[in-house]
């Protein structure tokens, strides 16, 4: 009887406590170009990116295909740095820009016939933001993404501030 009583209490506690939060997975996309705002470089290069954000585990996944920029054209200074040459930036209403999340150069970058690809799965937002010294919290990053205030940039030797960029929007 004593074990039955303990079982009943445990079952009651399980039902009374809030259920675990299920992961909310958000999907975004970006179309990058050099002939678009905010930084019109005149480059003919383009890119398409799909971004997946796990709001519970705070992970970001990116699949990106870049056309017209070869890996050896990426800004060498950033390729050698821990932060890499591809970044998410928040463009604030006051005109300021906050570095949010880098995509460090390495095994996630792959040469392609007409450019390169990035396939980054379950990248820890906090670890990436720390590389940049970003002050943008994960929550604020998600809010900015949902509001269309995040730009994805590719930095090259020719255009250090970013040869191509594009707004990240909900998918």
C-alpha positions as CSV (number, residue, x, y, z in Angstrom):
1,X,0.0,0.0,0.0
2,X,2.9,2.3,0.8
3,X,4.3,1.9,-2.7
4,X,0.9,2.5,-4.3
5,X,0.6,5.8,-2.3
6,X,4.1,6.9,-3.5
7,X,3.2,6.1,-7.1
8,X,-0.1,8.0,-6.8
9,X,1.7,11.1,-5.4
10,X,4.4,10.9,-8.2
11,X,1.7,10.6,-10.9
12,X,-0.2,13.6,-9.4
13,X,3.0,15.7,-9.3
14,X,3.7,14.8,-12.9
15,X,0.3,15.9,-14.0
16,X,0.3,19.0,-11.8
17,X,3.6,20.3,-13.0
18,X,3.8,22.2,-16.3
19,X,4.6,20.1,-19.3
20,X,8.1,20.5,-20.7
21,X,8.3,23.2,-23.4
22,X,8.4,21.7,-26.8
23,X,11.0,23.1,-29.2
24,X,9.8,25.9,-31.4
25,X,11.6,25.6,-34.7
26,X,11.5,28.8,-36.8
27,X,12.4,28.9,-40.5
28,X,13.8,31.9,-42.3
29,X,15.4,32.5,-45.7
30,X,17.6,35.2,-47.3
31,X,18.4,36.1,-50.8
32,X,21.7,37.9,-51.0
33,X,22.9,40.2,-53.8
34,X,25.5,42.9,-54.5
35,X,23.0,45.1,-56.3
36,X,20.7,45.6,-53.4
37,X,20.5,47.7,-50.2
38,X,21.7,48.2,-47.6
39,X,25.2,48.1,-49.3
40,X,25.0,48.2,-53.1
41,X,28.4,47.0,-54.2
42,X,27.5,46.4,-57.8
43,X,28.6,42.8,-57.5
44,X,26.9,40.2,-59.7
45,X,27.4,37.6,-57.0
46,X,24.2,36.1,-55.4
47,X,23.3,33.7,-52.7
48,X,20.4,31.9,-51.2
49,X,20.2,30.8,-47.5
50,X,17.8,28.8,-45.4
51,X,18.1,29.4,-41.7
52,X,16.5,27.2,-39.0
53,X,16.4,28.4,-35.4
54,X,15.6,26.1,-32.4
55,X,14.3,28.5,-29.8
56,X,14.5,26.0,-26.9
57,X,18.0,24.7,-27.5
58,X,19.2,28.1,-28.9
59,X,20.7,26.6,-32.0
60,X,21.0,28.0,-35.5
61,X,21.4,26.0,-38.6
62,X,22.3,27.5,-42.0
63,X,22.3,26.1,-45.5
64,X,23.7,28.6,-48.0
65,X,24.7,28.5,-51.6
66,X,26.9,31.4,-52.9
67,X,27.3,32.0,-56.6
68,X,30.0,34.2,-58.1
69,X,32.3,34.3,-55.1
70,X,35.0,31.6,-54.8
71,X,36.3,30.5,-51.4
72,X,39.7,32.0,-52.2
73,X,38.0,35.4,-52.7
74,X,36.6,35.5,-49.1
75,X,38.2,38.2,-46.9
76,X,41.4,36.4,-45.8
77,X,41.7,38.4,-42.6
78,X,38.3,37.0,-41.5
79,X,38.9,33.5,-42.9
80,X,42.0,33.4,-40.6
81,X,40.1,34.8,-37.6
82,X,37.8,32.8,-35.4
83,X,34.8,34.7,-36.7
84,X,35.0,33.8,-40.4
85,X,33.8,35.9,-43.4
86,X,30.0,35.3,-43.2
87,X,27.9,37.0,-40.5
88,X,24.4,37.9,-39.4
89,X,24.1,41.6,-38.5
90,X,21.2,43.4,-36.9
91,X,20.3,46.7,-38.6
92,X,18.7,48.9,-35.9
93,X,16.1,51.6,-36.5
94,X,18.6,54.3,-35.4
95,X,21.0,53.3,-38.3
96,X,23.5,51.4,-36.1
97,X,24.6,47.9,-36.9
98,X,25.2,45.1,-34.4
99,X,27.2,42.1,-35.2
100,X,25.1,39.2,-34.1
101,X,26.3,35.8,-35.2
102,X,29.3,34.7,-37.3
103,X,29.6,31.5,-39.4
104,X,33.2,30.6,-38.7
105,X,35.3,29.4,-41.6
106,X,36.1,25.7,-41.6
107,X,34.5,22.4,-42.2
108,X,31.1,23.9,-42.9
109,X,32.4,25.7,-46.0
110,X,32.6,23.7,-49.3
111,X,33.9,24.9,-52.7
112,X,31.3,24.6,-55.5
113,X,31.6,24.9,-59.2
114,X,30.4,28.5,-59.3
115,X,31.1,29.6,-55.7
116,X,30.8,27.9,-52.4
117,X,28.3,26.4,-49.9
118,X,27.9,26.5,-46.2
119,X,26.1,23.8,-44.3
120,X,26.1,24.5,-40.6
121,X,23.9,22.4,-38.3
122,X,22.9,23.2,-34.7
123,X,25.4,26.0,-34.2
124,X,25.2,27.2,-30.6
125,X,24.1,30.9,-30.6
126,X,25.9,31.8,-27.4
127,X,29.2,30.3,-28.5
128,X,29.0,32.1,-31.8
129,X,28.0,35.5,-30.4
130,X,30.8,35.2,-27.9
131,X,33.3,35.0,-30.8
132,X,32.2,38.4,-31.9
133,X,31.7,39.9,-28.5
134,X,28.1,40.4,-29.5
135,X,25.8,42.1,-27.0
136,X,22.7,40.8,-28.8
137,X,21.0,38.2,-26.7
138,X,19.5,35.1,-28.3
139,X,16.0,36.4,-27.6
140,X,16.7,39.8,-29.2
141,X,18.3,38.0,-32.2
142,X,15.1,36.0,-32.7
143,X,12.9,39.2,-32.3
144,X,15.1,41.0,-34.9
145,X,14.9,38.0,-37.3
146,X,11.1,38.0,-37.0
147,X,11.0,41.7,-37.6
148,X,13.2,41.5,-40.7
149,X,16.0,43.5,-39.2
150,X,18.8,41.0,-39.7
151,X,21.0,41.0,-42.7
152,X,23.3,38.1,-43.8
153,X,26.6,39.3,-45.3
154,X,29.5,37.7,-47.2
155,X,32.8,39.6,-46.7
156,X,35.4,39.4,-49.4
157,X,38.9,40.8,-50.1
158,X,37.4,43.1,-52.7
159,X,34.6,44.3,-50.5
160,X,35.6,44.1,-46.8
161,X,32.3,45.5,-45.4
162,X,30.4,42.8,-47.4
163,X,30.2,42.1,-51.1
164,X,26.7,40.7,-50.9
165,X,24.0,40.8,-48.3
166,X,20.4,40.2,-47.9
167,X,17.6,40.5,-45.4
168,X,16.6,37.4,-43.4
169,X,12.8,36.9,-43.6
170,X,10.3,34.4,-42.3
171,X,9.8,31.4,-44.5
